[in-house]
Amino acid sequence: METIYKNLSIFCGTGTEQGMAREIERKFLVKNDAWKNGRQGLYCRQGYLVTGEEVTVRVRILGGEGYLTIKGRTEGITRDEFEYRIPLEDARAMLGSMSSGGIVEKIRYHIEVKGFTWDVDEFWGENSGLVLAEVELEDEDQVPEFPDWLGQEVTGDVRYYNAYLAGNPFSAWKK
């Protein structure tokens, strides 16, 4: 895995010019539709080229744009993340022939709540019925305002990682 990660870093660049970031994120179930309030979201289709403890490589089409994302190991609620815009046709080709596991489909909504942007994902297809909200933070000690529509926190629960959902869809979980 480490070799794959190094090779992808070389291919994509060092991250200092475009996608380098530390992702610090908390994730929650959503308990009702109060967040929706007529909002329009973006259609997202994504798959995984590599999934592992050390590195995950995702290809995504979001709102008509293609992205390649490399995520490192999660420590606490933080991990390295490198994201690069790629040609839409390349993203389509990778999703069609190179992704392992299933494809995750969802509508992503961006909702501003007291200085924080919450990304709410309403899943479709085999993950239909699942709605998750995540918020990115500047540091692990930062505490956002929690909207009333948030349910149980699932940060760190691998079942709610999109990479897990690609191969283990929500519809197949024992209820």
DAGIWO-V201050 format. One record per backbone hydrogen bond with DSSP energy under -1.0 kcal/mol. CO is the residue of the C=O (numbers start at 1). NH is the residue of the N-H. E is the energy in kcal/mol with one decimal. If there is no record, write none. Layout:
{{CO NH E} {CO NH E}}
This chain:
{{1 5 -2.5} {2 6 -2.5} {3 7 -2.8} {4 8 -2.6} {5 9 -2.2} {6 10 -2.2} {7 11 -2.5} {8 12 -2.9} {9 13 -1.5} {15 20 -1.9} {21 81 -2.7} {23 79 -1.9} {24 137 -3.4} {26 135 -2.2} {27 154 -2.7} {28 133 -2.8} {29 151 -3.4} {33 36 -1.6} {36 39 -3.1} {42 108 -2.9} {43 63 -2.3} {44 106 -2.2} {45 61 -2.7} {46 104 -3.0} {47 59 -2.5} {48 100 -3.5} {50 57 -2.7} {56 71 -3.0} {57 49 -2.6} {57 50 -1.3} {58 69 -2.8} {59 47 -2.3} {60 67 -2.5} {61 45 -2.4} {62 65 -1.3} {65 62 -2.4} {66 86 -2.2} {67 60 -2.5} {68 84 -2.7} {69 58 -3.0} {70 82 -2.7} {71 56 -2.4} {75 78 -1.8} {77 25 -2.0} {78 75 -3.2} {79 23 -3.2} {80 72 -2.5} {81 21 -1.5} {82 70 -2.9} {84 68 -2.7} {87 91 -2.1} {88 92 -2.5} {89 93 -2.3} {90 94 -2.7} {91 95 -2.4} {92 96 -2.0} {93 97 -2.0} {94 98 -2.4} {94 99 -1.1} {104 46 -2.5} {105 124 -2.8} {106 44 -3.0} {107 122 -2.6} {108 42 -2.6} {109 120 -2.7} {111 118 -3.3} {113 116 -1.3} {116 113 -3.0} {118 111 -2.9} {119 134 -2.3} {120 109 -2.7} {121 132 -2.0} {122 107 -2.2} {124 127 -1.9} {125 128 -1.8} {126 171 -2.4} {127 130 -1.7} {130 123 -2.4} {131 30 -1.9} {132 121 -3.1} {133 28 -3.0} {134 119 -2.9} {135 26 -2.0} {139 142 -1.4} {147 150 -1.6} {149 31 -2.2} {152 29 -2.9} {154 157 -2.4} {157 160 -2.3} {158 161 -1.8} {161 165 -2.3} {162 166 -1.8} {164 168 -2.1} {166 102 -1.6} {169 172 -1.9} {170 173 -1.4}}
